[in-house]
Amino acid sequence: MKLIVRNGTLVTAHGLVAADVLCADGRVHALLDPGAIAPADELLDASGQLVFPGFIDPHVHSRDPGATHKETFHHSTLGALCGGTTTVLEMPNAVPAVTDVATFERRRAEHQRKAWVDFGLWGMALGPANLDQMTGLHRAGAVAVKFFWGYALDKRTKGLVYDFAAAPPESLLLPPENGEVLEMFREVAAAGGLLAAHCEDRHILARSAQLLGHPIETYDDLLAARPAVAESTSIAVGAQFARATGCRFHVVHMASAAGVAVVRDARAAGTPITAETCPPYLTLTDEDALRLGPAIKVYPPVRARTDQDALWTAIRDGVISSVGSDHAPHLVEEKMVGFQGAPAGGLGVETLVPLMVDAMVREKLTPVRLADVLSTGTAKLYGLWPRKGAILPGSDADLTLVDPAGEAYVANGRMHALNPVTTWDGWRLRGRVTASVLRGEVSMKDGEPVGERRGRFVAAAHERVPA
């Protein structure tokens, strides 16, 4: 199978390049002068469009297996494909959680049968309970290991327990203490891997909730119970541990200006720290809570306009190196029970790319920077480059085509999720994703799949750090 993507403008790390892309046997075979004659089985016209290396969503919770009444890997990867993403990285906290190599291998086989796009898998770090699995998980191809710094886990399922003060103590696996966390950093550094964390200090969260003095009734209550200092404190501790051990440390779903400041200073000091943020923090503020109600609830919470502005600045200047959806769906009836009881999370995998394309057209970031945070930089961070995240001979022929002059409309009725309710319902966006190519074959056009699902597992390649 040979495909030529013709007449488009390629978005590369070095700028915009007018070239045609010849794809053969699932790989980029060559970059051709525009209009060059070459044999092909299929032509894809990209006139007037930007051709990006296939977009990657590094932060997806598909709820599969376990809470499959909320979402399935079939639905999440179909939504990813239709939104313009060609690779997803699946988080480890399904039930059972991916805490060991045996579960990792089972999850890979299960998801292989359901995947519409290529996928990688995260592992979960528990502290002493699975310290001996860190090297094995990375050798099995895990893109990273993640620990939930502010949460307890259910001992049996390893599912997250948000309010562990109200749960029977004997049923809980408490978050590791800092000495144990430091040990995790050392172990992951020895494996040459990547350690990521949900950064909110559990002691600050517990005391803030006590000081509030009553259940969370309003969004202001939620912000008071989960202050930005809880995030920035954990980030600062992690940065110190990263510097002490040489472990690569990644902050997921960073939400605050305070967090940005810590990451910026740590990077300037040479600390091996990176950060991600997500569309809720880039497109919503606390002012939207009155309109959305508990649907806006995510952890860490969406904050003020000043936090959003700091995050956009960090994207533009490279302090934030990756953007992910944090796709974490729930049923509507689960969310709309008030700010106290509503679970955190929402739909996001299908809207990640359209929202970021809209931001590009509105000049919040350049096409080159968009390609970096949604593809190239993300692929490098997670050990997938240059197989993913590049339009280079030999790379997987994954491409996402964008018409900057087009328009998109977000509507619940158009979502491909199992429970299609999105925070951005009714939004009109500038720019339009027109097509996706997955390993050399056109797999999506105009927001709908083309052909059968053909996603494959992709293993990360990590370099071991010398002792």
N, C-alpha and C positions, 0 to 999 in steps of 0.2 A: 504494500500500500504506500503510494507516494502522494503527498498533499503539498500544494504550494499556496501559501498565504500571500496574496499579491496586492501591491499598491498601498500598503499601510506604512505607518511611521513607527519604527521599533523604539521602545523606551528602554534604554540601556543605562548602565552605571556611568557611562561617559557622555550621556546626552541622548538626543533624539536623532535617529538615523533612518533615512529612507532606504529600505531594502525589502526584498521578498524573502520569505523563509521557505526552504525546501525541507519537508519532513519525510523521512523514510524509515521503516521498521521501528516506529515509535520514538525515534530520536530526531533531533535537529541534524540534518545532513549537511546543509550549507546555507549561507546567507548570500543571496544573489543580487546583482544590480537590478534596480526596478525595471520590470518588463523583460528581463532576460528569458530567453527560450530554454525550457527544460522539460523533459517528459514528466507527466504527472497523471495520476488517476483521478484527481479531484482538484479543483481550484476554489479557494475561498477569497472573495473580493473584500479587501479591507480599505477601499478608497475613502479618504477623509477620516480614517480612524487611527487611534493609537493601539499598537500591539504590545501588550505587556507580557513579561514572563508570567506563567500561570500563577494566580494568586493562592496564597496559603493561609488558612485560618488555624492558628496554633493553639486555640483555646476553646474546645468544644466538649460539652457534657451531653452525650446522647441518651443518658439514662438506661443504657442497654448493655448488659442485662440488669434486671432489678425493677426499676420504676418505669416499665415500658408502657404504662398507661399515660405517661407524660410525653414520651418521645421514643423513637427507635433509631437505630443506626441507619436503617433504610431511609427513614424520613429526613434525618438530619443531613445525610450525604446527598440526598436528592435536592434538598433545599440549598445546600452549598453549591452544587452543580448549577442549579437554575439561577443562582445569584451571581455567578462568575468566579467561583472558587474551584480550583482543580485538585487541591490537597488539603485534608484536614488532619489535625493532630488531636487525638482523642484523650481526654483527661481520664485519670485512673480510678475515680471514686464512684464507679458503678457498684453493683452488688453481685458477686463479691468484688472487692477492690483489687487492683493489680498491685499486689504487695510482694509477689515472688515470681520467679521465672516460669513456673508451671502455669500459673494463672495468666501470665503474659502470653504464653504460647496458645492457650485455649482461646483467649480473647482475640488474638490475631486470626485464628481459624474461623471463629464465629463471625467476625466482622468482614472477613474476606468474602463471605457468601452474600453480604448485604450491601456492599459499598458501591456507590455511584461515582465516587471520585477516589483518587489514591489517598492512603491514610498512613499515619504513623501513630504510635502508642506511647503514652506517658506511663511511668511507674509511680508508685506512691511510697514516700518515705515516712516511716512511723517512729523513728528513733531507735532505741535499743531493740525493739520487737522485731525489726527486720534489717538491722544494720548489715548482716551478712549477705543480704540480697542486692546491695547497691552495685557491686561490680557485675554480678550476673545479669541484672536487668539491663545495664548499659551494653554488655556484650551481646545480649539478645536483640539489641537494636532499639531500645527505648530512646526516645528523643531527649528525655530529661526525667528526673524524679522530682516530685512535688510533695511538700508537706504543708499542712494547714496549721499555721502557727497559733491561731487563736481559738481553735476548735478542739473539743474532745471527739472521740470516735466511739461508735458502738463496738464493743469487744467482739461480738459475733459476726457482724456484717462489715465492719469498718466503715459504715456510713457515717456522715457528719452528724454531730449532735450540737445544735446551735446553743441551746440553753442547758448546759450540762449541770448547772446548779440545781435544776429541778429534776434531774434524772437520778435513779439509784446509783450510788457510787460504784457498786460492784459490777455494774453493767458497762462501765466506761473505760476507755483507754485514754488517759489524759494527755494533753499536748506535752511533748518533751520539754524538760527544763533546759536552760541555756547551756549547761555543761554537756548535756546529751546532744543538743543541737550542734555545738562545736564539734563533737565527735562525728556527727553526720557529715559536716563540711569536710573533715579530714578524709573520711572514707570515700566520698564522691570525688574529691580531688585526686585521690590515688587511682580511681577508676578513669580519670580523664573526662568525667561527665559534667553534667549541668544540674545544679540544684536550684529549684525554684520554690517560692513560698507565697502563700496568701499572707500578707503582712498586716496583721493587726494584733497588738499586744493584749493577751487575754486578761492580764491583771488590770490594765487601764480600762478595758471594756467592762469588767466586772464592777470596778469601783465607780465608773461613770454611771452605770445603770443604778447602782445603789444611791448615788447622789441625786439622781433624777427624782427618786422618791415615790414614783407611781408608774403604772404600766405605760408603755409607749402609745400615746393617743394621736399625736400629730407628727408631721414630718420634722418639725423643729425638735420634738422629743427624740426622734430617731437620731438626728445629727448630734444631739447632746449626749446620747448614750453611746455613740460610736464616733468620738472626736478624731480629727485628723492626726492629732498627736499619737494616737494608737498605731496608725499606719507608719508615720515617720520614725517612731521609736523602734519598731521592729526592723524597718529598713536599715536604720543606723547600726543596730546590733549585727544584722546580717552582713553589712558592709565591713564591719570590723572583723568578723569571722572569715569573710572572704579574703581580706588582706592578710590575715594571720596564716591562713592555710593555703592560699593560692587557688582555692576552689572558685570556679565560675558560678556566680550567684545571680539569679534572675528574679526580678520583682514582677509578679503578674498583676494584672488589672489595677495599676496605680491610679489613684483617684484625686490626689490632693497636691496643691502647690507646695505644701510642707514636704511631702514625699519627693517631689521633683527636686527641691533644694538639696535634700540629702544625697540623692543619686548624682546630681550635678557635681557636688563637692567631692564625693567619693571617686567619681570617674576622673576628675581633675587631679586627684592624688594618686592615680594609677591603680585603683582598686578594680579587680575583675568583676564589675557589676554592670548589669544591663536591666532594662525595664520595658514593660509593655503597658499600654493603656487600651481602652475599649470604647466603642461608639456611645454608650450611655453617658460617659464622662465628657465626650467631645461634642455631643449634640444636645444634651439636656442639662438643666440646672435645678437647684432647689425650688425655683419659681414654677417649675412644671408639676410639682407635687400636687398642687391644688386641682389641676386638670386631670392628672393621671391617677391620683390616689395611690393605693398600695402597689399598683402595677409598676411604679417607678422603683420599687425597693430592690436594691442589689447591695452586695457587700464587697468592698467598702461602699458606703452610700455615695450617690451623686451629690455634689456639693455646690458651691457658689460659682458665679461667673468668673471670679478671680482665679479659682482653681482650674476652670476650663481653659482660660487664657494661658495659664502657666503650662498646661499640658500641650496645647498647640505649639507654644514656643519651643517646648522640649522636643516635639516631633520634628520641627523645622531644623533645629540646630543639632540633632543627633543624640541628645540625652535619652530620648525614647527611641528604641531601635526596632520595635515590633508593635503591631496592632492586631488584636484578636477580638473575636465576638463575645467571648464568655457565654456562648449559647447554653442556656440552662433552663429549659421550659418547665412550666407547671400548669396545672389545670386552672381555669379562670376561677372556679369556686374555691380553689386553694389560696389564690392570691387575694381575692377581694373579701378578706375577713378582718381588715384593719391592719394598721402598721405593726402592732405587737405580734400578731399571730401569723401574718403572711410570710411564706418562705421567700428567701432572696433568690433572684434570678429571673430570666425571661428569654424569649425568642431572640435570635440574633444572627444565626449563620447565613441566612438568606439575604439579610440587609447589610451585612458588613461591607461588601464591595460597593453596592450602590451609594451608601452613605459617604464612603470615603471618596468615591468618584465625584459626588456632588461637592465635597469639600475642595477637591482639586480644581474643578471648574470655577468655583468661587474664590480660587487663589489663596486658600489657606495652606496649601502645600503644592509643590511642583509635581509634574508627572514623574520626574526622576526620583523624587523623595517618596512618592506614593509607591513606585515599583520597589523601593528599598524596604519600606516598613511592612508592605503586604506580600513581599515575595523574596527578593534577594537577601536582604538583611535577616529576615526570618529563617530562610533556608540555611544561611551560614550559622546562625545562632544554634540551631537544632541539629547540626551535623548532616544536612541534606544537600548542601551545595557542593559541586556544581550540577549534580543530577537534577535537582530542582532549583528554581529561582534564577535561571539563566536562559538566555537565548544564544546559545553557543553550540557549535558543532560537537556532537556527542552527548549533550544534555537531553533529558527527556523533552519531547516536543509538546510541552504544556504551554498554552497561550491563552490570554484573555483579551478580547477585542472590545474597545470602548469608543463610542461616538461622542466626542465632547459637545457636539451641537445638538445631541438628542435630549430627550426628557424621559424620566421614569416616574412611576406612580406606585407608592407602597399601599397595598390594600390587604386586609386579612383574607379576603376571598381569593387572592392570588398566591398566597403562601402555600408551600408544599409540606409544611410541618404537620405532625399528627394532631396538634392542637393549635390551629393557625390564628393566634392572637398576638399582635406585635405592638410595641410601644409607639411605633412610628406610623400606625394606620392613618391613611389620609394624607401623608406627606407627599408633596410634589418635589421631585429632585431634578437637578440639572445634570446632564450627561446620561448616557445609557450604555449598559453592557449589552452587546449585540450577539456575541458568540464566544464559546470556549472550545479549545482543542485540548484533548487529553491523550498524551502519548501518540500524537500524530493523527488522531481521528477527531473530526468534528463531533462533539458530544453534547453541545447545547447551542440552540439558536433562539433568540428573542425570548429568553426566560423559560424555555421548555426543553426537556431532554431530547436528544437525537439518538436513536438506536437503543440497544440494551445497556444495562449497567456493566461496567468493566473496570471498576476500581481495584487496585492492588495495594498490598502492604508495601511500605517502603521503610527500610531499616536505616537508622541513623548510624553514622560512622564517627566515633569519638576517638580522640588521641589520648593515650594514657600519659599522665603527667609523671615525669621522672621523680623518683624518690629523693 
